[in-house]
């Protein structure tokens, strides 16, 4: 997926302005930036949930402006930041991810149910199929919505704050899942607020500020550039763990 000079917003007011980014197969791209800088808006624009006031969203080089929502949904799946809680079971919600492949009336095939089963296993909610969504914890619901996005079986995954409600162990597990999905050839895009997690799991980090792209690059490049200190008004430190892994620490100026 490529965003080419994308400009979009709400009520005639542009929130993101002229942003160009490529989301490559085999890579995890993290969108980072202060609250209100346009990360979620950019993700919604990429998912064609917001009309563009300028620019293009391309998939495999093709402008998606003329695509039907169903055609687009077979290429890219969005896990939005805020979601309703429908009065249905876990399995029924995950199967919603198969809607782009169904006719009317909707009848699930064996393939659809298998895709949902695999997605639930992957996100750790297998065994909860018949449980109503209202009976789940916030973290469990987050995993179910992620399973729905995975069941959609697209080449591009757009995940807006997917670690919300997850404890630290499950945040790390999600980061590992994102890397695995990238290794399988998907383009994974995530909005994350935890800068250490972002720098640890991303192949590339795109830093936004005031609706504009300030810098994009590998985590080491982003750290060394000083853009995080400037944008977030923090002091950044890098340390190496006993396992040889790079960790990042941040403190107030």
VENVEN-V517173 format. One record per residue. SS is DSSP state (2 for helix, 1 for strand, 0 for the rest). PHI is phi in whole degrees, 0 to 359 (999 if undefined). Layout:
BEGIN
ss: <SS;SS>
phi: <PHI;PHI>
END
This chain:
BEGIN
ss: <0;1;1;1;1;1;1;1;1;1;0;0;1;1;1;1;1;1;1;1;1;1;0;0;0;0;0;1;1;1;1;1;1;0;0;0;0;0;2;2;2;2;2;2;2;2;0;0;0;0;0;1;1;1;1;1;1;1;1;0;0;1;1;2;2;2;0;0;2;2;2;2;2;0;0;1;1;1;1;0;0;0;0;0;0;0;0;0;1;2;2;2;2;2;2;2;2;2;2;2;2;0;0;0;0;0;0;0;0;2;2;2;2;2;2;2;2;2;2;2;2;2;2;0;0;0;0;0;0;0;0;1;2;2;2;0;0;2;2;2;2;2;2;2;2;2;2;2;2;2;2;0;0;0;0;1;1;1;1;1;0;0;0;0;0;0;0;2;2;2;2;2;2;2;2;2;2;2;2;2;2;2;2;0;0;0;1;1;1;1;1;0;0;0;2;2;2;2;2;2;2;0;0;1;1;1;1;1;1;0;0;1;1;1;1;1;1;0;2;2;2;2;2;2;2;0;2;2;2;2;2;2;0;1;1;1;1;1;1;1;0;0;0;0;0;1;1;1;1;1;1;1;0>
phi: <999;230;260;241;53;287;231;199;184;226;57;84;256;286;258;248;225;63;269;240;210;246;250;270;302;86;230;260;251;253;267;234;164;297;305;80;276;112;298;293;299;296;294;294;293;297;274;64;268;236;290;275;266;187;91;218;246;245;234;52;84;261;292;271;303;266;284;287;298;292;298;296;293;277;252;218;242;243;259;286;291;241;218;288;244;292;274;222;276;302;298;298;290;299;294;301;296;267;305;298;257;257;270;230;290;287;228;283;270;299;297;298;291;291;297;293;298;297;295;292;296;293;261;80;245;299;101;254;309;268;278;297;303;295;269;265;285;300;295;295;299;300;294;294;294;295;300;299;295;292;295;291;55;251;276;239;241;249;243;264;51;291;271;304;75;269;286;299;296;283;297;294;297;296;299;296;298;299;296;295;299;295;299;279;106;272;263;249;238;228;268;229;263;282;294;297;296;300;290;280;253;276;276;221;238;250;261;250;207;51;78;234;277;273;194;221;176;296;309;297;292;297;299;291;288;83;294;293;296;288;286;265;58;228;254;255;227;238;227;251;281;298;274;84;271;268;238;238;238;228;224;290;291>
END
